[in-house]
Amino acid sequence: MRRVLHLNLRVDPTQYIPQIRQVPNYDYIHLVRQPKYMVDKTLLNEKVYYLSEIFSKKDYVEKQKISLIHAHHGQLGMLLLPFKEETGLPIVTSIRGRDATLANQPVGYLENMKKLFAEGEQFYPVCNYLAEKIMDWGCPPEKIRVLYGGVDLEHLRYRRPIIGDTQNILSMGRLVEKKGHHILMQAFKKVKEKYPKATLTIVGRGELEEHLRRLAVQLNLGDSFQLLQHLPKEKVREQMARADLFCAASLEASNGDVEGIPNTVKEAMAIGVPVLSTNHAGIPELITHNVDGFLVEENSVAELADGIEFMFENKGLWRTYTYQARKKVQENFDQRKQLIQQSRFYDELLEGVHHGNLQKN
Amino acid sequence: METFKKIKVTKGEKMLEIENPTSYPLIGMGAQGAVFQLSEEKCVKIYPDPLKAEMEKESLLAGKHLDFFPSVYESGENYIVMDYFNAPTLKEYLRNCTYIPESIARKLLEILKQLKEAKFTMIDAPLRHIFVLENEELKVIDHVNAFKRQHPVPLKLLRDLNIILLKESFLSYVESLEPEIYQEWDDYFHKNQLDYKEIPVGDASGKVKTDSAVAQPLIGKGHQGAVYRVSEGKCVKIYGKVDHAKLEQKVLVSGQELSFIPKVYETGKNYTLMEYLTGPDMNSYLKKQSSLSPETSQGILAILTAMKKRGFTLIDAPLRHIIITNKGFKVVDHVYSFTREQSRPLELFENLHERGFLDDFLNHVKVLNPQVYEEWTKEPIPLPEPVEEVG
């Protein structure tokens, strides 16, 4: 079996573990930059290694019989260019969002991304939107393979939406500007005028926590609003199962940071929670407006509030929306299928084999 | 007008001592001098040792024509007034970079070439001594040892770049832009690739001192020795004192069947060749955890009970000495395991307390091994007093 050397940011359950450890027909080495990035001991095994600790790259690659390098972010691809140079291995790089923008990037970032585009063999943006972005930066289109991230459908069972008289809205995601939580909270305030029993729960951690808590006080949201810190997976699923509406108010942050396609929206769609989101980044590739969910313009309190009200007023649509949503996720965002796709992209690169069902880009 | 001449800088036991009756802020302090900001453009470096002031003056004069040198405005027996750079250091400038920008690589090479042409022997500068002005103009400070130290290859620069993972991309540029220089550096490293048995560590008194010209990567340095990496899976600990080597070797060799003891491949009079351990140390790891898992406590407890069973007289495992490898927890530094008497892991307790996990650990131990819990807690655990805030 061929072995791929994967470099991601941390040994941590949120960091694309299946895309490293469960790719069919490919064994792995899970590399992180330095030992300090190994932050979850339960994921430590004999295949975890540290870039800073490799004594001789050539010997290492030979001993481990590595065929390919996969960097799981643009900046990590750059970091591995000297490794590629020394060992002659091909390199593929995933592009996941911020790495296709200049948001908070270090000096020389664009110049070095161009170098990576020139020297790297393949690029896997997680949506067509990001594919366009890197093409604008000069990435040769023939090197691009859009690879949607999948969700684990075996653990996400579909249940028909509960159409009762509650209006519980759920949103999940790091507390950072691009998630648009602040817009959602303001929209929720408007919605409450008409639906006083409505509630909003946001689950996540991040730098804007204080800011959002203050905003909740300013908006006088009281008990109808709760902000929950990061929850264990089971609890997250419980929250999902209880929600009437899942909302992702994603937007382009003031520094230019953008999303790919949020996994939480895919999960909500998989389990049958109606979804409302924005026309932002790759999200329209997941949600088709008025077919399997509802889309509004990003960064607009009024539009988002109207969208929420529309969803509450048209509960009759929820069954078809959620049925279509599950179907969409099964077709394009099923982790099992996406991992097979990933392994086919590897095959294509290593063997020059085309499987013919590459996603359009 | 205030005069900086009222500032007194003297050598203290560990660091410089400063008496500053003026309002000029201290902006930097090193081994040889302290720097105070005088204005937006100027600063003064004051040296406790006039010889060092003389050495730096000489270097600054010799490099006067170099545009990356600070200009000198005034100097005296123990001070030099020079340019103040209100700018990020190169270390700060390169923050989060994963590939060195080509422009920076070119400028660094140019600086190194000019230092060589000006006949300096220290063709080197650490990242914190390089400032990045507007338009990415670089300035280099601290030239005290410019004619004293022999660094024909930029050892400090490469070491610093290596720490932030930019050494490889820098060398990549050196190889393509200046192949001759690249070859020179490569030759130097090969020449300095010593047999590990001959790596010098320590002075005549046995105090551990390492030579930065040694090509093998230095992994760590402590009171008893320095550790160098010698191959993918091996490292060598070289001791300042032969006695320390003997003490530790006895522990390591006799404890080879214990799972937490690193494998030993070879021992010599002043060195031990052993397994190189990769992974975070437990202290760094726990800094990032919100709770202490019972499995972690169990692993640590197993080490301590095995130590006791095996006849160790020093029962302790400071968190920074526990390495989390993919073959389990390993413990390094065993010089005093058979000679010091200590029946409770006091340093471990202190470290866990600092991380906020001591109570959790003891609760886990109480369940896992009530007898050990009893032994450890029958006397109060001495912990450092919390530092009271003043004012």
Interface residues (C-beta under 8 A of the other chain):
Chain A: R33 Q34 P35 K36 M38 V39 K41 L44 N45 E46 K47 V48 Y49 Y50 L51 S52 E53 I54 F55 S56 D59 Y60 K63 Q75 L76 M78 L79 L81 P82 F83 E85 N104 Q105 P106 V107 G108 Y109 E111 N112 K115
Chain B: Y93 L94 R95 N96 C97 T98 Y99 I100 P101 E102 S103 I104 L165 E168 S169 L171 S172 R229 S231 E232 T278 G279 P280 D281 S284 Y285 K288 Q289 S293 E295 T296 I324 N326 K327
